[in-house]
Amino acid sequence: MLNWLMLYSILNSSGASVVAIDNKIEQAMDLVKSHLMYAVREEVEVLKEQIKELIERNSQLEQENNLLKNLASPEQLAQFQAQVQSGSPPASTQAAGMASQQPAQPASQSSGPSA
């Protein structure tokens, strides 16, 4: 009879440890879930702010585009359309690109040795 009581006691205590392990696993999973949810909420907020900034920038560019269209002569618009259709960048973009590739030299520098 003593053996049955010992066996019952062992099984009962191992059952309790299984429940304790299950509880620890559940707690760990809840912790991971809460951290993930927090990280996702932060990322959503960052993305919402980026979307807001992009919408504002798009609106500004649309206004600028409309202004430039209104100020451009029909010849300029035709030339621009031709460049867009041929795939070559506009002349003003090419000139700006070339200017940015050349290093700027300050006027205060002289080519001779300094004293």
Phi, psi and omega in degrees: 000327179296323179296320178295321178294319178295315179298316178299317180296317179295313180297320180295316181289324178291327175296322178293322180290327176295319178296319179296318178296316177301319179296318179297318179297317180297318177298317179297318179295321177296320179295315178299316180299316181294322178294318178296317179298319178297314180297320180294318179298318178299314181296321178298318179296318178297315180294322177298319179294319178296319178297316179300315180295320180293323177296317178297316180296319179298318179297317179297316181293323177296318178296316179297318179299314179297320178297314180296323177297319181291328182275340183284145176283160177303324179295318179296318179297319179295318179297318180296315179300320180296319180292322179294317181292327180278345178089000179272146180289155179300153183301322181293327178289321179295316180296320179294322179295320179292322180294325181285340180279335180277133179292140179279135177244122180296148182290337184283346180279139175251158183278343181274170178291148180271152184275000000 
